[in-house]
């Protein structure tokens, strides 16, 4: 690491370290066995629920086994009423009660 920083500074690129690091992290995440994601839940999840959900999401988003774990960030949104939404690698799934209610509402309105 020290040698990398020395070479970067010697070549006058110290001011570009931020973009170099961002590119490295993007490439590392893409090639590693882990993927980043965001889960929004209606209520706080227990550690067991988080682990169980991670396992389910890995199977759903990566059935080919290309990723074996997720680096999930969790946030709360009580307007979901129940369930969760998940965004992983620019893919989105909505398993919320609010979404179910909206779908039923649409069916009733078109009937």
BELURPE-V398943 format. One record per residue. N is the residue number from 1. RES is the residue in one letter. SS is DSSP state (h for helix, s for strand, l for the rest). PHI is phi in degrees with one decimal (999 if undefined). OMEGA is omega in degrees with one decimal (999 if undefined). Layout:
n | res | ss | phi | omega
N | RES | SS | PHI | OMEGA
N | RES | SS | PHI | OMEGA
This chain:
n | res | ss | phi | omega
1 | X | l | 999 | -179.8
2 | X | h | -61.1 | 179.8
3 | X | h | -63.5 | 178.3
4 | X | h | -60.3 | -179.8
5 | X | h | -64.7 | 178.6
6 | X | h | -64.0 | 179.7
7 | X | h | -63.0 | 179.4
8 | X | h | -61.6 | 179.4
9 | X | h | -67.1 | -179.8
10 | X | h | -62.1 | 179.6
11 | X | l | -91.4 | 176.0
12 | X | l | 69.7 | -176.9
13 | X | l | -115.4 | -178.9
14 | X | h | -60.1 | -179.4
15 | X | h | -72.8 | 179.9
16 | X | h | -102.6 | -177.8
17 | X | h | -59.0 | 179.5
18 | X | h | -60.5 | -179.3
19 | X | h | -72.1 | 176.3
20 | X | h | -63.6 | 179.5
21 | X | h | -65.2 | 179.3
22 | X | h | -60.8 | 178.7
23 | X | h | -65.3 | 178.4
24 | X | h | -59.8 | -178.3
25 | X | h | -63.9 | 178.2
26 | X | h | -63.4 | 179.9
27 | X | h | -67.3 | 179.7
28 | X | h | -64.8 | -179.9
29 | X | h | -62.9 | -179.6
30 | X | h | -64.6 | -174.7
31 | X | h | -92.9 | -175.9
32 | X | l | -81.3 | -179.6
33 | X | l | -81.8 | -178.6
34 | X | s | -119.0 | 176.5
35 | X | s | -127.5 | 178.2
36 | X | s | -91.7 | 178.1
37 | X | s | -159.8 | 178.8
38 | X | s | -126.2 | 175.8
39 | X | s | -114.9 | 175.6
40 | X | s | -112.6 | -177.5
41 | X | s | -118.9 | 179.1
42 | X | l | -73.6 | -179.1
43 | X | l | -134.4 | 177.0
44 | X | l | -60.2 | 179.6
45 | X | l | -99.4 | 175.5
46 | X | l | -75.0 | 176.2
47 | X | h | -56.5 | 178.5
48 | X | h | -64.3 | 179.0
49 | X | h | -63.8 | 178.7
50 | X | h | -63.1 | -179.9
51 | X | h | -64.9 | 179.3
52 | X | h | -64.5 | 179.1
53 | X | h | -64.5 | 178.1
54 | X | h | -58.4 | 179.9
55 | X | h | -61.1 | 178.8
56 | X | h | -63.0 | -178.4
57 | X | h | -68.8 | 176.2
58 | X | h | -59.5 | -179.4
59 | X | h | -66.0 | -178.0
60 | X | h | -74.0 | -175.3
61 | X | h | -84.3 | -176.0
62 | X | l | -131.8 | -178.2
63 | X | l | -63.8 | 178.8
64 | X | l | -80.4 | 179.0
65 | X | l | 79.6 | -178.0
66 | X | l | -67.3 | 175.2
67 | X | l | -129.3 | -177.9
68 | X | l | -112.3 | 178.2
69 | X | s | -152.7 | 179.3
70 | X | s | -125.6 | 172.4
71 | X | s | -99.4 | -172.4
72 | X | s | -96.9 | 170.7
73 | X | s | -107.1 | -177.2
74 | X | s | -115.0 | 172.8
75 | X | s | -140.4 | -176.7
76 | X | s | -109.0 | 173.3
77 | X | l | -147.7 | -177.5
78 | X | h | -60.2 | -179.9
79 | X | h | -68.8 | 176.4
80 | X | h | -70.8 | 179.2
81 | X | l | 70.9 | -179.7
82 | X | l | 174.7 | 179.2
83 | X | l | 78.6 | -175.0
84 | X | s | -158.0 | 165.7
85 | X | s | -122.9 | 179.2
86 | X | s | -139.6 | 174.4
87 | X | s | -124.7 | -177.4
88 | X | s | -137.0 | -179.9
89 | X | l | 48.6 | 176.9
90 | X | l | 64.3 | 173.2
91 | X | s | -111.6 | -172.3
92 | X | s | -130.6 | 174.4
93 | X | s | -135.0 | -178.7
94 | X | s | -119.2 | 179.6
95 | X | l | -112.3 | -176.6
96 | X | l | -91.1 | 175.9
97 | X | h | -66.3 | 177.5
98 | X | h | -59.5 | 179.2
99 | X | h | -63.0 | 177.9
100 | X | h | -60.4 | -179.7
101 | X | h | -63.7 | 178.3
102 | X | h | -65.5 | 177.9
103 | X | h | -65.4 | 177.3
104 | X | h | -63.1 | 178.7
105 | X | h | -59.4 | 178.2
106 | X | h | -62.7 | 179.4
107 | X | h | -64.5 | -179.7
108 | X | h | -63.9 | -178.1
109 | X | h | -67.4 | -178.3
110 | X | h | -87.8 | -180.0
111 | X | l | -85.2 | 999
